[in-house]
Amino acid sequence: MKFAFQPLIDLHSKTLLGFEALARFDDGRGPHEHFAQAAAEGRLISLELEAIEQILSASAAIPDGMLLTVNASGPTIEAFSTAGQRLDARLTWGLELNEESAPELCARARSYADLLGCLLLIDDAGVGYATAERILLLKPNIVKLDRTMIGRYASSECIRDLVDSLLEAARRTGAKTLAEGVETEEHLELVQRLGFDYAQGYYFSPGLLEGDLAAGMRELGRRVGIDIPGF
């Protein structure tokens, strides 16, 4: 297992906010397949904890003061927070509560994130259990809308209504909003018009391995015209 880092962009200040750490596996299978298999075999927590440990090591590649987010299930967030682990104090850390975490397993995720001194993110809002109700219950710092919400927004009234409800829930709780799956200039214009705070996606950059990160960020700054502190 290794990790790529996909940039998170602050749309208001046109600045690199930080990165999401994305797992990569050498056998060619995608991370969702690996983590789904681990869940089916009852070893999801151990695999996610292993991933977090490796991300802690890989985080040395991230400049001081940046946000670095990690995706995990509710039980893993609980296990990590009660194990006495320490995070790299150079960085701001975010725990992304994934959309497949059942409500009864993640009701205390807000408390655990606070215990660790992390931001809490709702990942893939609009999919699975990542509903407006979960946003209102957990009061996350950031709500990340699933990439399908942006790709299908223009063609589906149902999606538009869902996006509106998720954005309203986020704003009611004071959460920032992040649009995933921004792949084109049209997508960027859409999320800016809808008032998103942050964005990520292939329009900016794919996930980059540690050795490619500095060059990739300098190229991003030149191509898109955003500030890339630390690179």
Secondary structure by P-SEA (a helix, b strand, c coil): cbbbbbbbbccccccccbbbbbbbbcccccaaaaaaaaaaaccaaaaaaaaaaaaaaacccccccbbbbbbbcaaaaaaaaaccccccccbbbbbbbccccccccccaaaaaaaaacbbbbbcccccccccaaaaaaacccbbbccaaaaaaccccaaaaaaaaaaaaaaaaabbbbbbcccccaaaaaaaaaacccccccccccccccccaaaaaaaaaaaacccccccc
